[in-house]
Amino acid sequence: MSSVTGRIKSVEQPRGGYISIRKFSMTIFNDDQELSEENIHSSLVGLAVDYLFRFMITKDSNTSFDISLKGAEILGQYKNAVKLLKKVTGLDDESIVCACKLSGYDVCYRAGISSYKPVEEIEPDKSTIENIRIMVKRCIRFSEKNGPIIEFGFTFEGAYTEIITTGDGDFLTEDTLWDLKVISKKPNKNQTLQILVYYLMGKCSNSNIFSNISKIGIFNPRLNEVYCIDVSQIDDEIINEVSLKVIGYGEIQEKTDELITFNQIKEYTTKEVAEILNLKTSMIYKLIKNNTIKAYKKGNRYYISSEDLEQYVLHQKRLALYWNIGIAVCALIVVIMFISLKLELV
């Protein structure tokens, strides 16, 4: 059992990672604001920025700080968390301080009580408070330029596997899955892989909120930088390998005379279908062109649903059966004719 981030930490990626950040387009926003040194852990700052951003957009404090409340409940400090939450009303100093304290409860939910440190000890100084305020405002401006945001804190029901059992993403706009990274450097290979995994799990989930998603992006309010890439620009080989080796999709679980079933996969690329059927990719394109295999196009790629692939396999088995029966009947006729002719000669 593992979360998305936990799984990625254990994955040995190829040299340079599955997706280099250099493949992403980058945009830098300039607001002439400089950040100062902070006196609390950067992870707490990141959580506070994330949750305050959600609250400022949705005005729903309970949902925005949901993980914090769950962590406090595990610790037996739910009432104290609710008191803090009532004081979160905007981007004033008290709201930001309470948001930082609330974020301290997250670890109880994500990693367990053993990692918890008393939230009473979390006391952000003036420069830290101002940094958080600046970064939340950057997030709001980002959403105004790239939004609207259609979903915060989404999960992947129906798409988890034995390898990845938990994980939740940050937010979605109309066509992009975004991850918020409050970090001091450019995103690394683990962070680019994380958001690709989110995308693939979203596409395999039961939710239709991912149906129009075609891009993945990272917004870093600390550096005020945006990174984005259209998934169609990522090689099929990388998509396939991450699906199979990192998440656990694409493994053939069962082959019978009637059908082929696959773990969690709902759609296949032409290359995957070629490998499954032991045909050349060019032949798959011919079958698609002749409408022998039903396919649909997203971006510049063709995809075949699992149902359509199973129908094709069943159809081919029936054709093979009819062919074999035809050959057997013809052979039987030849034998009968040969015997008849021999009898006539006698």
NUFI-77401 format. One record per residue (C-alpha): residue in three letters; z, y, x. Coordinates in nm, 3 decimals. Layout:
N
{rec "Ala",{Z,Y,X}}
...
end
This chain:
346
{rec "Met",{0.000,0.000,0.000}}
{rec "Ser",{-0.096,0.338,0.137}}
{rec "Ser",{-0.180,0.694,0.040}}
{rec "Val",{-0.514,0.849,0.130}}
{rec "Thr",{-0.361,1.045,0.420}}
{rec "Gly",{-0.162,0.744,0.535}}
{rec "Arg",{-0.471,0.525,0.536}}
{rec "Ile",{-0.677,0.778,0.730}}
{rec "Lys",{-0.414,0.799,1.004}}
{rec "Ser",{-0.459,0.424,1.065}}
{rec "Val",{-0.840,0.429,1.068}}
{rec "Glu",{-1.021,0.416,1.400}}
{rec "Gln",{-1.312,0.653,1.356}}
{rec "Pro",{-1.630,0.655,1.564}}
{rec "Arg",{-1.656,0.908,1.846}}
{rec "Gly",{-1.651,1.256,1.694}}
{rec "Gly",{-1.534,1.120,1.360}}
{rec "Tyr",{-1.728,1.011,1.054}}
{rec "Ile",{-1.808,1.375,0.970}}
{rec "Ser",{-1.794,1.648,1.231}}
{rec "Ile",{-1.678,1.986,1.104}}
{rec "Arg",{-1.988,2.125,1.278}}
{rec "Lys",{-2.199,1.973,1.000}}
{rec "Phe",{-2.024,2.193,0.745}}
{rec "Ser",{-2.147,2.544,0.673}}
{rec "Met",{-1.877,2.799,0.756}}
{rec "Thr",{-1.796,3.132,0.596}}
{rec "Ile",{-1.537,3.376,0.731}}
{rec "Phe",{-1.370,3.624,0.499}}
{rec "Asn",{-1.230,3.941,0.649}}
{rec "Asp",{-0.949,4.129,0.473}}
{rec "Asp",{-0.813,4.310,0.782}}
{rec "Gln",{-0.477,4.136,0.733}}
{rec "Glu",{-0.300,3.983,1.031}}
{rec "Leu",{-0.035,3.714,1.002}}
{rec "Ser",{0.293,3.719,1.196}}
{rec "Glu",{0.515,3.444,1.332}}
{rec "Glu",{0.700,3.230,1.077}}
{rec "Asn",{1.054,3.094,1.088}}
{rec "Ile",{1.013,2.782,0.869}}
{rec "His",{0.803,2.470,0.920}}
{rec "Ser",{0.429,2.515,0.871}}
{rec "Ser",{0.418,2.226,0.621}}
{rec "Leu",{0.661,2.412,0.392}}
{rec "Val",{0.452,2.726,0.422}}
{rec "Gly",{0.140,2.528,0.330}}
{rec "Leu",{0.303,2.374,0.024}}
{rec "Ala",{0.441,2.708,-0.092}}
{rec "Val",{0.097,2.868,-0.060}}
{rec "Asp",{-0.065,2.578,-0.249}}
{rec "Tyr",{0.185,2.573,-0.537}}
{rec "Leu",{0.205,2.950,-0.574}}
{rec "Phe",{-0.174,2.966,-0.583}}
{rec "Arg",{-0.179,2.708,-0.862}}
{rec "Phe",{0.090,2.899,-1.050}}
{rec "Met",{-0.087,3.234,-1.016}}
{rec "Ile",{-0.407,3.084,-1.160}}
{rec "Thr",{-0.260,2.861,-1.434}}
{rec "Lys",{0.072,3.037,-1.512}}
{rec "Asp",{0.213,2.684,-1.552}}
{rec "Ser",{0.512,2.655,-1.317}}
{rec "Asn",{0.611,2.301,-1.419}}
{rec "Thr",{0.267,2.156,-1.343}}
{rec "Ser",{0.222,2.366,-1.030}}
{rec "Phe",{0.551,2.242,-0.881}}
{rec "Asp",{0.532,1.895,-1.035}}
{rec "Ile",{0.577,1.704,-0.706}}
{rec "Ser",{0.873,1.923,-0.611}}
{rec "Leu",{1.042,1.849,-0.944}}
{rec "Lys",{0.980,1.476,-0.902}}
{rec "Gly",{1.127,1.486,-0.553}}
{rec "Ala",{1.435,1.675,-0.676}}
{rec "Glu",{1.483,1.421,-0.953}}
{rec "Ile",{1.476,1.136,-0.702}}
{rec "Leu",{1.741,1.320,-0.501}}
{rec "Gly",{1.955,1.389,-0.808}}
{rec "Gln",{1.903,1.767,-0.782}}
{rec "Tyr",{1.668,1.822,-1.075}}
{rec "Lys",{1.890,2.088,-1.236}}
{rec "Asn",{1.898,2.290,-0.914}}
{rec "Ala",{1.517,2.264,-0.886}}
{rec "Val",{1.477,2.393,-1.242}}
{rec "Lys",{1.701,2.693,-1.159}}
{rec "Leu",{1.479,2.773,-0.861}}
{rec "Leu",{1.166,2.726,-1.068}}
{rec "Lys",{1.280,2.981,-1.329}}
{rec "Lys",{1.290,3.242,-1.054}}
{rec "Val",{0.925,3.185,-0.961}}
{rec "Thr",{0.747,3.454,-1.159}}
{rec "Gly",{0.483,3.595,-0.923}}
{rec "Leu",{0.441,3.698,-0.561}}
{rec "Asp",{0.762,3.899,-0.523}}
{rec "Asp",{1.003,3.809,-0.242}}
{rec "Glu",{1.241,3.604,-0.459}}
{rec "Ser",{0.957,3.399,-0.609}}
{rec "Ile",{0.824,3.317,-0.262}}
{rec "Val",{1.169,3.221,-0.127}}
{rec "Cys",{1.230,2.991,-0.427}}
{rec "Ala",{0.883,2.838,-0.387}}
{rec "Cys",{0.965,2.753,-0.025}}
{rec "Lys",{1.294,2.593,-0.127}}
{rec "Leu",{1.127,2.395,-0.404}}
{rec "Ser",{0.867,2.270,-0.156}}
{rec "Gly",{1.151,2.118,0.043}}
{rec "Tyr",{1.200,1.859,-0.231}}
{rec "Asp",{0.845,1.723,-0.195}}
{rec "Val",{0.933,1.498,0.095}}
{rec "Cys",{1.166,1.291,-0.127}}
{rec "Tyr",{0.871,1.195,-0.344}}
{rec "Arg",{0.609,1.160,-0.071}}
{rec "Ala",{0.811,1.000,0.211}}
{rec "Gly",{1.155,0.913,0.078}}
{rec "Ile",{1.506,1.060,0.077}}
{rec "Ser",{1.564,0.970,0.444}}
{rec "Ser",{1.327,1.253,0.548}}
{rec "Tyr",{1.494,1.517,0.329}}
{rec "Lys",{1.661,1.825,0.475}}
{rec "Pro",{1.881,2.046,0.254}}
{rec "Val",{1.674,2.309,0.076}}
{rec "Glu",{1.967,2.550,0.106}}
{rec "Glu",{1.880,2.578,0.475}}
{rec "Ile",{1.527,2.698,0.399}}
{rec "Glu",{1.542,3.076,0.438}}
{rec "Pro",{1.204,3.234,0.509}}
{rec "Asp",{1.228,3.571,0.685}}
{rec "Lys",{1.033,3.884,0.590}}
{rec "Ser",{0.730,3.806,0.805}}
{rec "Thr",{0.709,3.452,0.664}}
{rec "Ile",{0.733,3.583,0.309}}
{rec "Glu",{0.460,3.838,0.377}}
{rec "Asn",{0.237,3.573,0.536}}
{rec "Ile",{0.269,3.354,0.228}}
{rec "Arg",{0.190,3.647,0.001}}
{rec "Ile",{-0.122,3.734,0.202}}
{rec "Met",{-0.245,3.373,0.202}}
{rec "Val",{-0.193,3.325,-0.173}}
{rec "Lys",{-0.389,3.646,-0.236}}
{rec "Arg",{-0.665,3.509,-0.012}}
{rec "Cys",{-0.670,3.193,-0.223}}
{rec "Ile",{-0.702,3.399,-0.539}}
{rec "Arg",{-0.991,3.599,-0.394}}
{rec "Phe",{-1.153,3.276,-0.278}}
{rec "Ser",{-1.131,3.134,-0.632}}
{rec "Glu",{-1.284,3.452,-0.773}}
{rec "Lys",{-1.584,3.414,-0.539}}
{rec "Asn",{-1.626,3.038,-0.569}}
{rec "Gly",{-1.468,2.952,-0.904}}
{rec "Pro",{-1.376,2.917,-1.171}}
{rec "Ile",{-1.135,2.637,-1.086}}
{rec "Ile",{-1.164,2.362,-1.345}}
{rec "Glu",{-0.887,2.130,-1.225}}
{rec "Phe",{-0.581,2.136,-0.999}}
{rec "Gly",{-0.396,1.835,-0.858}}
{rec "Phe",{-0.639,1.565,-0.975}}
{rec "Thr",{-0.585,1.192,-0.922}}
{rec "Phe",{-0.821,0.891,-0.912}}
{rec "Glu",{-0.729,0.647,-1.189}}
{rec "Gly",{-0.952,0.343,-1.182}}
{rec "Ala",{-1.059,0.407,-0.822}}
{rec "Tyr",{-0.755,0.299,-0.621}}
{rec "Thr",{-0.778,-0.024,-0.423}}
{rec "Glu",{-0.547,-0.267,-0.249}}
{rec "Ile",{-0.594,-0.051,0.061}}
{rec "Ile",{-0.541,0.292,-0.095}}
{rec "Thr",{-0.294,0.291,-0.384}}
{rec "Thr",{-0.205,0.661,-0.415}}
{rec "Gly",{-0.352,1.001,-0.343}}
{rec "Asp",{-0.424,1.330,-0.515}}
{rec "Gly",{-0.663,1.614,-0.441}}
{rec "Asp",{-0.618,1.991,-0.452}}
{rec "Phe",{-0.873,2.151,-0.684}}
{rec "Leu",{-1.224,2.135,-0.828}}
{rec "Thr",{-1.479,2.403,-0.905}}
{rec "Glu",{-1.796,2.336,-1.104}}
{rec "Asp",{-1.979,2.139,-0.833}}
{rec "Thr",{-1.735,2.118,-0.539}}
{rec "Leu",{-1.425,1.919,-0.453}}
{rec "Trp",{-1.196,2.143,-0.243}}
{rec "Asp",{-0.907,2.076,-0.012}}
{rec "Leu",{-0.664,2.353,0.082}}
{rec "Lys",{-0.561,2.341,0.449}}
{rec "Val",{-0.309,2.601,0.569}}
{rec "Ile",{-0.363,2.532,0.939}}
{rec "Ser",{-0.405,2.734,1.257}}
{rec "Lys",{-0.713,2.549,1.386}}
{rec "Lys",{-1.046,2.430,1.253}}
{rec "Pro",{-1.028,2.111,1.040}}
{rec "Asn",{-1.025,1.791,1.244}}
{rec "Lys",{-1.196,1.456,1.183}}
{rec "Asn",{-0.904,1.322,0.979}}
{rec "Gln",{-0.920,1.618,0.744}}
{rec "Thr",{-1.297,1.596,0.694}}
{rec "Leu",{-1.265,1.221,0.632}}
{rec "Gln",{-0.984,1.284,0.383}}
{rec "Ile",{-1.197,1.501,0.161}}
{rec "Leu",{-1.492,1.259,0.178}}
{rec "Val",{-1.257,0.980,0.064}}
{rec "Tyr",{-1.143,1.202,-0.224}}
{rec "Tyr",{-1.506,1.255,-0.324}}
{rec "Leu",{-1.592,0.883,-0.317}}
{rec "Met",{-1.279,0.789,-0.509}}
{rec "Gly",{-1.351,1.061,-0.763}}
{rec "Lys",{-1.700,0.921,-0.821}}
{rec "Cys",{-1.553,0.572,-0.873}}
{rec "Ser",{-1.269,0.690,-1.098}}
{rec "Asn",{-1.247,0.672,-1.474}}
{rec "Ser",{-1.257,1.051,-1.508}}
{rec "Asn",{-1.571,1.245,-1.599}}
{rec "Ile",{-1.445,1.563,-1.425}}
{rec "Phe",{-1.620,1.442,-1.108}}
{rec "Ser",{-1.960,1.385,-1.269}}
{rec "Asn",{-2.106,1.720,-1.155}}
{rec "Ile",{-1.941,1.724,-0.814}}
{rec "Ser",{-2.201,1.718,-0.535}}
{rec "Lys",{-2.025,1.909,-0.254}}
{rec "Ile",{-1.701,1.889,-0.060}}
{rec "Gly",{-1.524,2.185,0.095}}
{rec "Ile",{-1.216,2.301,0.281}}
{rec "Phe",{-1.057,2.642,0.241}}
{rec "Asn",{-0.811,2.761,0.506}}
{rec "Pro",{-0.626,3.076,0.393}}
{rec "Arg",{-0.447,3.106,0.727}}
{rec "Leu",{-0.774,3.166,0.911}}
{rec "Asn",{-0.949,3.283,0.592}}
{rec "Glu",{-1.233,3.037,0.656}}
{rec "Val",{-1.440,2.824,0.419}}
{rec "Tyr",{-1.619,2.501,0.518}}
{rec "Cys",{-1.860,2.330,0.279}}
{rec "Ile",{-2.124,2.057,0.282}}
{rec "Asp",{-2.351,1.898,0.022}}
{rec "Val",{-2.276,1.525,0.019}}
{rec "Ser",{-2.651,1.451,0.013}}
{rec "Gln",{-2.657,1.578,0.374}}
{rec "Ile",{-2.420,1.301,0.486}}
{rec "Asp",{-2.596,0.986,0.611}}
{rec "Asp",{-2.595,0.687,0.377}}
{rec "Glu",{-2.462,0.473,0.661}}
{rec "Ile",{-2.150,0.690,0.682}}
{rec "Ile",{-2.101,0.688,0.304}}
{rec "Asn",{-2.135,0.309,0.299}}
{rec "Glu",{-1.902,0.251,0.594}}
{rec "Val",{-1.629,0.480,0.460}}
{rec "Ser",{-1.658,0.319,0.117}}
{rec "Leu",{-1.632,-0.030,0.263}}
{rec "Lys",{-1.405,-0.001,0.566}}
{rec "Val",{-1.178,0.291,0.479}}
{rec "Ile",{-1.134,0.263,0.102}}
{rec "Gly",{-1.221,-0.101,0.036}}
{rec "Tyr",{-1.523,-0.060,-0.193}}
{rec "Gly",{-1.849,-0.249,-0.173}}
{rec "Glu",{-1.718,-0.590,-0.077}}
{rec "Ile",{-1.892,-0.872,-0.263}}
{rec "Gln",{-1.611,-1.052,-0.443}}
{rec "Glu",{-1.803,-1.322,-0.625}}
{rec "Lys",{-2.151,-1.472,-0.641}}
{rec "Thr",{-2.239,-1.715,-0.921}}
{rec "Asp",{-2.559,-1.846,-1.076}}
{rec "Glu",{-2.518,-1.593,-1.358}}
{rec "Leu",{-2.423,-1.262,-1.198}}
{rec "Ile",{-2.300,-1.070,-0.897}}
{rec "Thr",{-1.983,-0.862,-0.929}}
{rec "Phe",{-1.861,-0.599,-0.685}}
{rec "Asn",{-1.520,-0.446,-0.624}}
{rec "Gln",{-1.488,-0.096,-0.779}}
{rec "Ile",{-1.853,-0.002,-0.720}}
{rec "Lys",{-2.029,0.163,-1.014}}
{rec "Glu",{-2.349,0.267,-0.838}}
{rec "Tyr",{-2.545,0.170,-0.528}}
{rec "Thr",{-2.785,0.342,-0.294}}
{rec "Thr",{-3.129,0.196,-0.233}}
{rec "Lys",{-3.017,0.077,0.110}}
{rec "Glu",{-2.719,-0.108,-0.037}}
{rec "Val",{-2.940,-0.275,-0.296}}
{rec "Ala",{-3.187,-0.375,-0.025}}
{rec "Glu",{-2.906,-0.541,0.173}}
{rec "Ile",{-2.770,-0.716,-0.137}}
{rec "Leu",{-3.111,-0.853,-0.237}}
{rec "Asn",{-3.224,-0.917,0.122}}
{rec "Leu",{-3.532,-0.698,0.077}}
{rec "Lys",{-3.677,-0.404,0.265}}
{rec "Thr",{-3.581,-0.058,0.140}}
{rec "Ser",{-3.951,0.019,0.088}}
{rec "Met",{-3.968,-0.273,-0.156}}
{rec "Ile",{-3.673,-0.133,-0.352}}
{rec "Tyr",{-3.860,0.196,-0.389}}
{rec "Lys",{-4.166,0.005,-0.517}}
{rec "Leu",{-3.949,-0.179,-0.771}}
{rec "Ile",{-3.804,0.153,-0.884}}
{rec "Lys",{-4.152,0.310,-0.909}}
{rec "Asn",{-4.272,0.017,-1.119}}
{rec "Asn",{-3.959,0.043,-1.334}}
{rec "Thr",{-3.868,-0.314,-1.241}}
{rec "Ile",{-3.529,-0.184,-1.131}}
{rec "Lys",{-3.386,0.104,-1.330}}
{rec "Ala",{-3.262,0.392,-1.115}}
{rec "Tyr",{-3.160,0.754,-1.152}}
{rec "Lys",{-3.183,1.043,-0.912}}
{rec "Lys",{-2.900,1.268,-0.792}}
{rec "Gly",{-3.005,1.534,-0.546}}
{rec "Asn",{-3.270,1.370,-0.331}}
{rec "Arg",{-3.135,1.016,-0.359}}
{rec "Tyr",{-3.191,0.727,-0.597}}
{rec "Tyr",{-2.894,0.530,-0.729}}
{rec "Ile",{-2.880,0.201,-0.916}}
{rec "Ser",{-2.588,0.128,-1.147}}
{rec "Ser",{-2.402,-0.202,-1.118}}
{rec "Glu",{-2.510,-0.291,-1.473}}
{rec "Asp",{-2.879,-0.234,-1.397}}
{rec "Leu",{-2.852,-0.430,-1.074}}
{rec "Glu",{-2.693,-0.724,-1.256}}
{rec "Gln",{-2.968,-0.709,-1.520}}
{rec "Tyr",{-3.233,-0.722,-1.246}}
{rec "Val",{-3.064,-1.019,-1.079}}
{rec "Leu",{-3.042,-1.205,-1.412}}
{rec "His",{-3.406,-1.126,-1.487}}
{rec "Gln",{-3.516,-1.259,-1.148}}
{rec "Lys",{-3.316,-1.578,-1.202}}
{rec "Arg",{-3.482,-1.629,-1.539}}
{rec "Leu",{-3.828,-1.573,-1.386}}
{rec "Ala",{-3.747,-1.821,-1.109}}
{rec "Leu",{-3.629,-2.073,-1.369}}
{rec "Tyr",{-3.944,-2.029,-1.580}}
{rec "Trp",{-4.159,-2.060,-1.267}}
{rec "Asn",{-3.988,-2.383,-1.164}}
{rec "Ile",{-4.024,-2.524,-1.514}}
{rec "Gly",{-4.394,-2.430,-1.515}}
{rec "Ile",{-4.449,-2.602,-1.180}}
{rec "Ala",{-4.266,-2.912,-1.302}}
{rec "Val",{-4.475,-2.925,-1.621}}
{rec "Cys",{-4.800,-2.883,-1.424}}
{rec "Ala",{-4.695,-3.158,-1.185}}
{rec "Leu",{-4.612,-3.385,-1.476}}
{rec "Ile",{-4.953,-3.320,-1.635}}
{rec "Val",{-5.128,-3.402,-1.306}}
{rec "Val",{-4.933,-3.727,-1.278}}
{rec "Ile",{-5.017,-3.824,-1.637}}
{rec "Met",{-5.386,-3.742,-1.583}}
{rec "Phe",{-5.388,-3.946,-1.260}}
{rec "Ile",{-5.228,-4.244,-1.431}}
{rec "Ser",{-5.470,-4.218,-1.726}}
{rec "Leu",{-5.767,-4.203,-1.495}}
{rec "Lys",{-5.643,-4.505,-1.299}}
{rec "Leu",{-5.597,-4.705,-1.618}}
{rec "Glu",{-5.950,-4.620,-1.730}}
{rec "Leu",{-6.089,-4.744,-1.403}}
{rec "Val",{-5.903,-5.071,-1.443}}
end
